[in-house]
Amino acid sequence: MDASMVSTAFDFEGYRIVKHLGVVRGITVRSRSALGNLAGGIQAIFGGNITIYTELCEHARSEAFDLMVKHAQQIGANAIIGMRYDANEVMEGITEVLAYGTAVVVERI
């Protein structure tokens, strides 16, 4: 399965769902380093996009996404529908990022 077979929608045009396999997820927990906080603080002084945090968030989402796809593959899925992200602060400076969706088997119509 590749990223093109993951959708926030609940179907794929040109395919039909032949089997629902259940919820799959990928989770990662990330913290900001002291140096990252310092660099982010300096960037915040000047305003605009705080790239150090953007990169941290993008890496966390990418890792959670990849883990979700791996989970789906392990249970025999070839697609994921209804994919979503969620994030929660576990404690100050430590955040979990969760990617989840419904693993399905699809076939071309």
Contact map, one row per residue, 1 for C-alpha under 8 A:
1110100000000000000000000000000000000000000000000000000000000000000010001000111000000000000000000000000000000
1111110000000000000000000000000000000000000000000000000000000000000000000000000000000000000000000000000000000
1111110000000000000000000000000000000000000000000000000000000000000000000000000000000000000000000000000000000
0111111000000000000000000000000000000000000000000000000000000000000000000000000000000000000000000000000000000
1111111000000000000000000000000000000000000000000000000000000000000000000000011100000000000000000000000000000
0111111100000000000000000000000000000000000000000000000000000000000000000000001110100000000000000000000000000
0001111111110000000000000000000000000000000000000000000000000000000000000000000111100000000000000000000000000
0000011111000000000000000000000000000000000000000000000000000000000000000000000011110000000000000000000000000
0000001111110000000000000000000000000000000000000000000000000000000000000000000011100000000000000000000000000
0000001111110000000000000000000000000000000000000000000000000000000000000000000011000000000000000000000000000
0000001011111011100000000000000000000000000000000000000000000000000000000000000010000000000000000000000000000
0000001011111111000000000000000000000000000000000000000000000000000000000000000000000000000000000000000000000
0000000000111110000000000000000000000000000000000000000000000000000000000000000000000000000000000000000000000
0000000000011111000000000000000000000000000000000000000000000000000000000000000000000000000000000000000000011
0000000000111111100000000000000000000000000000000000000000000000000000000000000000000000000000000000000001111
0000000000110111110000000000000000000000000000000000000000000000000000000000000000000000000000000000000001111
0000000000100011111100000000000000000000000000000000000000000000000000000000000000000000000000000000000111100
0000000000000001111100000000000000000000000000000000000000000000000000000000000000000000000000000000000111100
0000000000000000111110000000000000000000000000000000000000000000000000000000000000000000000000000000000111000
0000000000000000111111000000000000000000000000000000000000000000000000000000000000000000000000000000011110000
0000000000000000001111100000000000000000000000000000000000000000000000000010100000000000000000000000011110000
0000000000000000000111110000000000000000000000000000000000000000000000000000000000000000000000000000011100000
0000000000000000000011111000000000000000000000000000000000000000000000000000000000000000000000000001111000000
0000000000000000000001111100000000000000000000000000000000000000000110110000000000000000000000000001111000000
0000000000000000000000111110000000000000000000000000000000000001001110100000000000000000000000000111100000000
0000000000000000000000011111000000000000000000000000000000000011111110100000000000000000000000000111000000000
0000000000000000000000001111100000000000000000000000000000000011001100000000000000000000000000011110000000000
0000000000000000000000000111110000000000000000000000000000010011000000000000000000000000000000011100000000000
0000000000000000000000000011111000000000000000000000000000010000000000000000000000000000000001111000000000000
0000000000000000000000000001111100000000000000000000000000010000000000000000000000000000000001111000000000000
0000000000000000000000000000111110000000000000000000000000000000000000000000000000000000000011100000000000000
0000000000000000000000000000011111011000000000000000000000000000000000000000000000000000000011000000000000000
0000000000000000000000000000001111111000000000000000000000000000000000000000000000000000000000000000000000000
0000000000000000000000000000000111111100000000000000000000000000000000000000000000000000000000000000000000000
0000000000000000000000000000000011111110000000000000000000000000000000000000000000000000000000000000000000000
0000000000000000000000000000000111111111000000000001100000000000000000000000000000000000000000000000000000000
0000000000000000000000000000000111111111100000000000000000000000000000000000000000000000000000000000000000000
0000000000000000000000000000000001111111110000000000000000000000000000000000000000000000000000000000000000000
0000000000000000000000000000000000111111111000000001000000000000000000000000000000000000000000000000000000000
0000000000000000000000000000000000011111111100000111100000000000000000000000000000000000000000000000000000000
0000000000000000000000000000000000001111111110000000000000000000000000000000000000000000000000000000000000000
0000000000000000000000000000000000000111111111000000000000000000000000000000000000000000000000000000000000000
0000000000000000000000000000000000000011111111111110000000000000000000000000000000000000000000000000000000000
0000000000000000000000000000000000000001111111110100000000000000000000000000000000000000000000000000000000000
0000000000000000000000000000000000000000111111100000000000000000000000000000000000000000000000000000000000000
0000000000000000000000000000000000000000011111110000000000000000000000000000000000000000000000000000000000000
0000000000000000000000000000000000000000001111111100000000000000000000000000000000000000000000000000000000000
0000000000000000000000000000000000000000001101111100000000000000000000000000000000000000000000000000000000000
0000000000000000000000000000000000000000001000111110010000000000000000000000000000000000000000000000000000000
0000000000000000000000000000000000000001001100111111110000000000000000000000000000000000000000000000000000000
0000000000000000000000000000000000000001001000001111111000000000000000000000000000000000000000000000000000000
0000000000000000000000000000000000010011000000000111111100000000000000000000000000000000000000000000000000000
0000000000000000000000000000000000010001000000000111111110000000000000000000000000000000000000000000000000000
0000000000000000000000000000000000000000000000001111111111000000000000000000000000000000000000000000000000000
0000000000000000000000000000000000000000000000000011111111100000000000000000000000000000000000000000000000000
0000000000000000000000000000000000000000000000000001111111110000000000000000000000000000000000000000000000000
0000000000000000000000000000000000000000000000000000111111111000000000000000000000000000000000000000000000000
0000000000000000000000000000000000000000000000000000011111111100000000000000000000000000000000000000000000000
0000000000000000000000000000000000000000000000000000001111111110000000000000000000000000000000000000000000000
0000000000000000000000000001110000000000000000000000000111111111000000000000000000000000000000001000000000000
0000000000000000000000000000000000000000000000000000000011111111100000000000000000001000000000001110000000000
0000000000000000000000000000000000000000000000000000000001111111110000000000000000000000000000000000000000000
0000000000000000000000000111000000000000000000000000000000111111111000000000000000000000000000000000000000000
0000000000000000000000001111000000000000000000000000000000011111111100000000000000000000000000001110000000000
0000000000000000000000000100000000000000000000000000000000001111111110000000000000000000000000000011000000000
0000000000000000000000000100000000000000000000000000000000000111111111000000000000000000000000000000000000000
0000000000000000000000001110000000000000000000000000000000000011111111100000000000000000000000000000000000000
0000000000000000000000011110000000000000000000000000000000000001111111110000000000000000000000000011000000000
1000000000000000000000011100000000000000000000000000000000000000111111111000000100000000000000000000000000000
0000000000000000000000000000000000000000000000000000000000000000011111111100000000000000000000000000000000000
0000000000000000000000011100000000000000000000000000000000000000001111111110000000000000000000000000000000000
0000000000000000000000010000000000000000000000000000000000000000000111111111111100000000000000000000001000000
1000000000000000000000000000000000000000000000000000000000000000000011111111110000000000000000000000000000000
0000000000000000000000000000000000000000000000000000000000000000000001111111100000000000000000000000000000000
0000000000000000000010000000000000000000000000000000000000000000000000111111100000000000000000000000000000000
0000000000000000000000000000000000000000000000000000000000000000000000011111110000000000000000000000000010000
1000000000000000000010000000000000000000000000000000000000000000000000011111111100000000000000000000001110000
1000100000000000000000000000000000000000000000000000000000000000000000011001111100000000000000000000001111000
1000110000000000000000000000000000000000000000000000000000000000000000010000111110000000000000000000001111000
0000111000000000000000000000000000000000000000000000000000000000000010010000111111100000000000000000111100000
0000011111100000000000000000000000000000000000000000000000000000000000000000001111100000000000000000111100000
0000001111000000000000000000000000000000000000000000000000000000000000000000000111110000000000000000110000000
0000011110000000000000000000000000000000000000000000000000000000000000000000000111111000000000000011110000000
0000000100000000000000000000000000000000000000000000000000000000000000000000000001111100000000000011100000000
0000000000000000000000000000000000000000000000000000000000001000000000000000000000111110000000001111000000000
0000000000000000000000000000000000000000000000000000000000000000000000000000000000011111000000001110000000000
0000000000000000000000000000000000000000000000000000000000000000000000000000000000001111100000111100000000000
0000000000000000000000000000000000000000000000000000000000000000000000000000000000000111110000111000000000000
0000000000000000000000000000000000000000000000000000000000000000000000000000000000000011111111110000000000000
0000000000000000000000000000000000000000000000000000000000000000000000000000000000000001111101110000000000000
0000000000000000000000000000000000000000000000000000000000000000000000000000000000000000111111100000000000000
0000000000000000000000000000000000000000000000000000000000000000000000000000000000000000111111000000000000000
0000000000000000000000000000001100000000000000000000000000000000000000000000000000000000101111100000000000000
0000000000000000000000000000111100000000000000000000000000000000000000000000000000000000111111110000000000000
0000000000000000000000000000111000000000000000000000000000000000000000000000000000000011111011111000000000000
0000000000000000000000000011110000000000000000000000000000000000000000000000000000000011110001111100000000000
0000000000000000000000000011110000000000000000000000000000011001000000000000000000001111000000111110000000000
0000000000000000000000001111000000000000000000000000000000001001000000000000000000001110000000011111000000000
0000000000000000000000001110000000000000000000000000000000001001100100000000000000111100000000001111100000000
0000000000000000000000111100000000000000000000000000000000000000100100000000000000111000000000000111110000000
0000000000000000000000111000000000000000000000000000000000000000000000000000000111110000000000000011111000000
0000000000000000000111110000000000000000000000000000000000000000000000000000000111100000000000000001111100000
0000000000000000000111110000000000000000000000000000000000000000000000010000111110000000000000000000111110000
0000000000000000111111000000000000000000000000000000000000000000000000000000111110000000000000000000011111000
0000000000000000111110000000000000000000000000000000000000000000000000000001111000000000000000000000001111100
0000000000000011111000000000000000000000000000000000000000000000000000000000011000000000000000000000000111110
0000000000000011110000000000000000000000000000000000000000000000000000000000000000000000000000000000000011111
0000000000000111000000000000000000000000000000000000000000000000000000000000000000000000000000000000000001111
0000000000000111000000000000000000000000000000000000000000000000000000000000000000000000000000000000000000111
